[in-house]
Amino acid sequence: MTAVPHESPSRPAPVAVPLWGWLIAVLGIVVLYLVAHDNGAVLAQAGGLAHEFFHDARHALGVPCH
């Protein structure tokens, strides 16, 4: 009987993420920051309408801001 050499577990193939995938991920992180943590530091300069939109979105998501 011949011994079968021990095979090491193979690594999974790397996943190629397209550039648009990375851009969407970064955009999502920026929007999450603006909604959850900004509290007007960035959005106050963008105007009242943008600030109020994100302020209302913050309340809709249940993030405390007051």
Summary of the structure (lengths in Angstrom):
residues: 66
radius of gyration: 23.3
end to end distance: 75.7
largest distance: 80.7
contacts: 97
relative contact order: 0.10
helix: 52%
strand: 0%
